[in-house]
């Protein structure tokens, strides 16, 4: 990756914007300026987040100084965008899945198609499809930042679970010292 100085980048952006303005297409020029503003905000937010994470007071330095940066969605997405994320795809997928509120298991990732299969490892409530869809969507959202090579998420449906058995017994006796039930007193 070549290194571009801030001055060079700024000059190139200004040249492109000037060329667009010279062509007389005010709409294209305004759209290009908006793209530059949005990208500046995005990268500015990422840099601010790095500074915040690295500058936060901690009781002791973390064993892995990159850990907080790699766990942050904004920083991770910037690293992925530029191919700079130090973790491989399986590690990033695991990182994203571990942050989900509903436990899921990676049932396989097809690198050729980008499809990740997941298995829900605990009850999702009533078993209705809406709940299953919310688990799938939460996974899609988390993976977008950490593992953008995942292009689709499929939930594997296991065999229907047997309902838990409820043990019903008799009410315990609360007999007093004289042998009579306290309820009869």
C-alpha positions as CSV (number, residue, x, y, z in Angstrom):
1,X,0.0,0.0,0.0
2,X,1.5,3.3,-1.0
3,X,1.7,6.1,1.5
4,X,0.0,9.4,0.5
5,X,0.6,12.5,2.6
6,X,-2.3,14.6,3.9
7,X,-1.2,17.4,1.6
8,X,-1.2,15.1,-1.5
9,X,-4.5,13.7,-0.7
10,X,-6.1,17.1,-0.1
11,X,-4.7,18.5,-3.3
12,X,-6.0,15.5,-5.3
13,X,-9.4,15.8,-3.8
14,X,-9.5,19.5,-4.6
15,X,-8.4,18.9,-8.2
16,X,-11.2,16.4,-8.7
17,X,-13.8,18.6,-7.2
18,X,-12.6,21.6,-9.3
19,X,-12.8,19.5,-12.5
20,X,-16.4,18.5,-11.6
21,X,-17.3,22.2,-10.9
22,X,-15.7,23.3,-14.2
23,X,-17.9,20.8,-16.2
24,X,-20.9,22.8,-15.1
25,X,-22.8,19.9,-13.6
26,X,-23.7,21.5,-10.3
27,X,-25.6,18.3,-9.2
28,X,-22.6,16.0,-9.8
29,X,-20.3,18.5,-8.1
30,X,-22.5,18.7,-5.0
31,X,-22.8,14.9,-4.8
32,X,-19.0,14.6,-5.0
33,X,-18.6,17.1,-2.2
34,X,-21.2,15.2,-0.1
35,X,-19.2,12.0,-0.7
36,X,-16.1,13.7,0.5
37,X,-17.8,15.0,3.6
38,X,-19.3,11.6,4.5
39,X,-16.0,9.8,4.0
40,X,-14.3,12.5,6.2
41,X,-16.9,12.0,8.9
42,X,-16.5,8.2,8.7
43,X,-12.7,8.2,8.9
44,X,-12.8,11.0,11.5
45,X,-15.1,8.9,13.7
46,X,-12.8,5.9,13.3
47,X,-9.7,7.8,14.2
48,X,-11.5,9.4,17.2
49,X,-12.6,5.9,18.3
50,X,-9.0,4.6,18.1
51,X,-7.8,7.6,20.2
52,X,-10.6,7.0,22.7
53,X,-9.9,3.3,23.0
54,X,-6.1,3.7,23.3
55,X,-6.4,6.6,25.7
56,X,-8.9,5.2,28.1
57,X,-7.5,4.8,31.6
58,X,-7.2,1.2,32.5
59,X,-6.1,-0.4,35.8
60,X,-3.4,-2.2,33.9
61,X,-2.4,-2.3,30.2
62,X,-4.3,-5.1,28.3
63,X,-2.4,-8.2,27.5
64,X,-3.4,-7.7,23.9
65,X,-3.2,-4.0,23.1
66,X,-5.0,-4.6,19.8
67,X,-7.9,-6.4,21.5
68,X,-10.1,-3.3,22.2
69,X,-9.5,-2.0,18.7
70,X,-10.4,-5.3,17.0
71,X,-13.5,-5.6,19.2
72,X,-14.8,-2.2,18.1
73,X,-17.2,-2.3,15.2
74,X,-16.2,1.0,13.7
75,X,-12.4,0.3,13.9
76,X,-12.9,-3.3,12.7
77,X,-14.9,-2.1,9.7
78,X,-12.1,0.4,8.8
79,X,-9.5,-2.3,9.1
80,X,-11.5,-4.7,7.0
81,X,-12.2,-2.0,4.4
82,X,-8.5,-1.6,3.7
83,X,-7.5,-5.3,4.2
84,X,-5.6,-4.4,7.4
85,X,-7.5,-6.5,9.9
86,X,-4.9,-8.9,11.5
87,X,-7.4,-11.7,12.2
88,X,-8.4,-14.2,9.6
89,X,-12.0,-14.6,8.6
90,X,-12.8,-17.5,11.0
91,X,-11.5,-15.5,14.0
92,X,-13.5,-12.4,12.9
93,X,-16.7,-14.5,12.4
94,X,-16.2,-16.0,15.9
95,X,-15.7,-12.5,17.4
96,X,-18.9,-11.3,15.8
97,X,-20.9,-14.3,16.9
98,X,-19.7,-14.1,20.5
99,X,-21.2,-10.6,20.8
100,X,-24.7,-11.8,19.9
101,X,-27.3,-11.8,22.7
102,X,-28.5,-15.2,21.5
103,X,-25.9,-18.0,21.6
104,X,-25.3,-19.5,18.2
105,X,-22.8,-22.1,16.8
106,X,-20.9,-21.7,13.5
107,X,-22.1,-24.7,11.5
108,X,-19.9,-23.8,8.5
109,X,-18.8,-21.0,6.3
110,X,-18.6,-21.5,2.5
111,X,-15.9,-19.1,1.3
112,X,-16.9,-19.6,-2.3
113,X,-20.5,-18.4,-1.8
114,X,-20.1,-16.3,1.3
115,X,-22.8,-18.2,3.1
116,X,-22.5,-18.8,6.8
117,X,-24.6,-21.5,8.4
118,X,-25.5,-21.0,12.1
119,X,-27.1,-23.3,14.6
120,X,-29.0,-21.8,17.5
121,X,-27.6,-23.4,20.7
122,X,-30.3,-22.3,23.2
123,X,-34.0,-21.7,23.2
124,X,-35.1,-18.6,21.3
125,X,-38.4,-18.4,23.2
126,X,-41.6,-19.5,21.6
127,X,-40.0,-21.1,18.5
128,X,-41.8,-18.8,16.1
129,X,-40.1,-17.7,12.9
130,X,-40.1,-14.1,14.1
131,X,-37.7,-14.9,16.9
132,X,-35.5,-17.0,14.6
133,X,-35.4,-14.2,12.1
134,X,-34.3,-11.7,14.8
135,X,-31.4,-14.1,15.7
136,X,-30.4,-14.3,12.0
137,X,-30.7,-10.5,11.5
138,X,-28.6,-9.8,14.6
139,X,-25.9,-12.1,13.2
140,X,-26.1,-10.3,9.8
141,X,-25.7,-6.9,11.5
142,X,-22.7,-8.0,13.6
143,X,-21.0,-9.8,10.7
144,X,-21.3,-6.7,8.5
145,X,-18.5,-5.0,10.5
146,X,-16.4,-7.9,11.5
147,X,-16.6,-10.2,8.6
148,X,-17.9,-8.5,5.4
149,X,-17.0,-11.6,3.3
150,X,-20.1,-13.2,4.9
151,X,-22.8,-12.3,2.3
152,X,-25.6,-14.4,3.7
153,X,-26.6,-16.1,6.9
154,X,-28.7,-19.2,7.1
155,X,-30.1,-20.7,10.3
156,X,-30.1,-24.5,10.6
157,X,-33.2,-25.8,12.2
158,X,-32.7,-28.7,14.4
159,X,-35.2,-31.3,15.4
160,X,-38.0,-29.9,17.5
161,X,-37.1,-30.1,21.1
162,X,-39.1,-32.1,23.5
163,X,-40.9,-30.0,26.1
164,X,-39.2,-30.1,29.5
165,X,-40.9,-32.5,31.9
166,X,-42.5,-30.9,34.9
167,X,-42.3,-33.0,38.0
168,X,-45.5,-32.8,40.1
169,X,-45.5,-34.1,43.6
170,X,-47.7,-33.9,46.7
171,X,-47.6,-30.9,48.9
172,X,-45.1,-31.3,51.7
173,X,-46.7,-32.0,55.1
174,X,-46.2,-29.4,57.8
175,X,-47.1,-31.5,60.7
176,X,-46.6,-30.0,64.1
177,X,-45.1,-31.6,67.2
178,X,-48.5,-33.3,68.0
179,X,-48.7,-34.9,64.6
180,X,-51.5,-32.6,63.3
181,X,-51.1,-30.6,60.1
182,X,-50.7,-26.9,60.7
183,X,-53.3,-26.3,58.0
184,X,-55.9,-28.0,60.2
185,X,-55.2,-25.7,63.2
